[in-house]
């Protein structure tokens, strides 16, 4: 939902009860009389003047500088992404922080050095102005493209939407504004992804003081010709409804879209009757949490086509994903990882009463397999200590001879080089000095429980590790922005590592909110003793991931006639090898490399690629396909591993592999 569409939700909260609205209005009027116009909302604030002041301060930086810095301050609606040019870096930009009274916007660029566990702050004379709700994506060329976002007065009385377009060189950390005509209109809450040499942008919303308008337009930017395209589809063509805060992932043939949030106008019965005695009606905006999936198929223009020829596009509606999150939740952001969308958290509004909207927050980790259109639960798994001991015992005898042989070779090399004890000591001193120059990274605390439930956390995957930054939690009329970052190894799922965590700042709400909260706290207990690390006064509901482990729901069958444009599934024999339980990616490829290389050769013959490739290139392509298969089957293999561990099976080794490794007489009877 972007920020769960804070402005729209704020409007809902103000309209929940007329009595509460009148009370607030009376208190604000009383405040205004006593304090004059100094405490009024920033309706008279000139946003252009504020932005000009930001530009003036930014121009004082003469060059791009990078300095070590503390972790970013608490913020929401920022963007986090893994650097496309360096697998050991994360990039974070922008965002906003609202403390209940004032909103602060950011435009600082942070770089997290994963290996060194250090944060770097980048300052530049030419960078986007402060904003939140923007979107960015990587490109196949290694750059990052950013578009749009929003900025508001400190008290959020007026809003400004951006329509500027930027490119970030991830190696030099330099921003470049891309000027051009006929680009997308201003917006926030949209999403972007990449395909070939194109940047894809869809959806979002535009917020004014009167209404919020959700968008469904599609824009494609050609990175070669530096041109925006706005494909106009025929009126009868199906396309996704207007929405924001959806998930948009890259695909080999285009892009895949899931979910989102919008507000649809509907008619409800009015509280007052009409003069004739009948029941009146009124129009309201009802929140809609989308759960549909779409595929954007993109066709490249012919090679002989002139420059600036737009690609062909077509929206294809898919069936509802199997095992969709239930109940439907908003703010469950996703990060792309090898054919999957990794989602965490979310919020579901369960009831609307006189007291307001009761919301249920989640801490589940899900994987949406894009090709299969199926969701999987990702549960943390304790390390297999017993299995590791079995493997160590099995390899002890096998490795002892190898260690003795390596020690013998080292001794022979020392004798041949006439090395003395002094040279050995010198070498050891040099090694120790090198270790002092490059100290080991301090071990981070690790936990076997998911982070606190939240929505709209910023997610990014780098080197098969998921990073969770920030997020928001609501309790009554208060909003808590988490000031922390976590990491989860998607291959092992052996715990949640705390990158950093700081205490939450106090909420500075209005006086009527404080008095309402004080009266509510007299009637019910908040449950502050549930967790000492929890936000102050925030109740900790039962962890959804723990509830899932206690009772796993059965897989629900997928409806067969929900959507129209779905091609019939045909059973095709898959001759590709599949990973076994407890088999790492390296072990899987070592066992099946010959088969994958044969598959690559067959694909080359079918594609009439007469130009031969080197053995190294073929092996690289074979490994890429094996890696795709390993991750594609990861959830099913993990489920098999859990079942076998419950049955006391720590490892599965085929008889053929055992005979090959250890010898033997063939088949066991």
Buried (B, 14 or more C-beta within 10 A) or exposed (E): BBBBBBBBBEBBBEEBBEEBEEBBEEBBEEBEEEEEEEEBEBEEBEBEEBBEEBEEEBEEBEEBEEEEBEBBBBBBBBBBBBBBBBEEBBBBBBBBBBBBEEBBBBBBBBBBBBEEEEBBBBBBBEBBBBBBBBBBBBBEEEBBBBBBBBBBBBBBBBBBBBEBBBBBBBEEBBBEEBEEEEBBEBBBBBBBBBBBBBBBBBBBBBBEEEEBEBBEBBBBBBBEEEBBBEBEEEEEEEBBBBBBBBBBBBBEEBBBBBBBBBBEEEEEEEEEEEEEEEEEEEEEBEBBBBBBBBBBEBEEBEEEEEEEBBBEBBBBBBBEBBBBBEEBBBBBBBBBBBBBBBBBBBBBBEEEEEEBBEBBBBBBBBBBBBEBBBBBBBBBBEEBEEBEEEBEEBEEEEEEEEEEEEEEEEEEEEEEEEBEEEEEEEEEEEEEEEEEEEEEEEEEEEEEEBBBBBBBBBBBBBEBBBBBBBBBBBBBBBBBBBBBBBBBBBBBBBBBBBBBBEEBBEBEBBEBBBEBBEEEEEEEEBEBEEEEEBBEBBBBBEBBBEEBEEEEEEEEEBEEEEBEEBEEEEEEEEEEBBBBBBBEBEBBBEBBBEBBBEBBBEEBEEEEEEEEBEEEEBBEBBBEBBBBBBBBBBBBBBBBBBEBBEEEBBBEEEEEEEBEEEEEEEEEE
